[in-house]
Amino acid sequence: MELMLGNEAVARGAWEAGVNVATAYPGTPSTEITEVISSYDDVYCEWSPNEKVAMEVAIGASMGGARALCCMKHVGVNVAADPIFTAAYTGVRGGLVIVVADDPGMHSSQNEQDSRYYARSAHIPMLEPATSAECLAYTKRAFALSEEYDTPVFVRLVTRVAHSRSLVGPGSREEVPLKPYEKDPSKYVMMPGFARGRHLVVEARENRLLADLPSLGVNTIEWADKTVGVVCSGSAYNYVKEAMPNASVLKLGMVYPLDAGIIREFAAGVDTLYVVEELEPYFEDAIKALGIKVDAGKDRTGLQGELFARKVGHLFAGEDAPGPMETPDIPGRPPVLCPGCPHRGLFNVLGKLKLAVTADIGCYTLGALPPLSAVDSTVCMGASIGMAMGLEKARGREFGKKTVAVIGDSTFVHSGITGLVNVVYNQSYATVIIADNSTTGMTGHQPNPTTGFNIKGMPAPQLSLEKLCEAIGIQHVRVVDPYNQKELEAMVKEEIERDAPSVIIARRPCILLSKQPLGAPRVIDKEACVECGTCSRIGCPAIVKAEGGVQIDDTQCKGCDLCADICPKSAIKGGDAQ
């Protein structure tokens, strides 16, 4: 037995199932699945430019007779939805499993989207494990079901299952031979005439699965005190078992399609029926649609945030729910850019110039928080460029001169390129700043096509952002070090006034990549310092207020020199940045 993260167990389950190809774009809380599976030499594994491409590679591998795994976080399903919905029609040749990790409570996400509705809408079966052992077992089961029923299969995780450890009994790998490749246009060419026929196949497949559900054993009733019965799945099952240990429980391992028979059997066997689920009333609405009374559900748990055992216990005992943390003695710790982060220099300039800044998903999103307070919007991957263009088109060129779009190198490749194409094609004057820190930073420093390395750390062709932007039609592409505040400020001023689209690449590797300081820690000359607070306005964690005035914590300072550059009295001294 081994302690494994849920994500590790999914990776192990896929390997044991004989998976040949694994694809993903990194996104918390799903990232570790692909990182772990990349350590298995007998699996082809890649970080794809985005989830849509990852899904298409996996579909192609499946069509080629291989077992394929594609992993993403919940919002990644939006990006991959186009191929996913049609893959439900084509079906599979080799098993095709899509792992999606939802994020109740939005620990690292911009919304609380519930992926169960994707399964229902696309008519794709979905399994939901509650423990790491089930993550392994359900992933293996998903591959078998995929091939048996000729369908992609979802495995749904949530943050607490993905990132919690529990005991797993790992097994050996099943070597699954490639299935023969055969031309079959009526199955794989989804023009309308063929697609109509395949839609009938989807309906027949689902009816067959529904008929077989009772014998699959993934939905289980745990009879106990029949005064109260609870319908739940996944993480909610763990909370219910801890909070209401004496209640009877219907644990749904297959969350789509739902087995109406076992739900009716369970509801008829208990006096009071509760539904405990995170996010939307997916189970609750379906149960009510069967004509079954639900005595309590979302009216107690609400639609927002994640559950936990203590909260479930209070809610269903009729007491007020406690907050997720009852530890007032622990001070809050808002997220901040790391000491020495190159994004800090960029946002210091943009804030100083009082520009409207449409930003994107990544570490640089933190530029919205005080004291930098430079970012005006963050919507989704790649949105910054289109939104900056929209602001200009709506409010005119003069407002456009006060607007910039900020996007990271990995995010630009993910979904920013088409936005930049639109800027050129539809004649916008937008100024786009690519914050190139040479990694996919916020999800844990995964490589991307601009870094020159693949998922296994091996050299790979390196995409040139400069040449790409020029090929799109941007005639003004400039590169600057964001630590160089004077040059950066002058460059931004020039480009926002230019009556042509332009791209500024603010390039400096993430400070955490080398883990080496750029110079000696800086120190404050108390004789020269006038306590004006300018250095504090960049939000560096190394700059702290103490009894004796502002100080620099030499255990955190990376010697980037940004504070020294902006100090109006030249009171910050020390080693030179390199």
Order of alpha helices (4+ residues) and beta strands (2+ residues): beta-alpha-beta-alpha-beta-alpha-beta-alpha-beta-alpha-beta-alpha-beta-alpha-beta-alpha-alpha-beta-beta-alpha-beta-beta-alpha-beta-alpha-alpha-alpha-alpha-beta-alpha-alpha-beta-alpha-beta-alpha-beta-alpha-beta-alpha-beta-beta-beta-alpha-beta
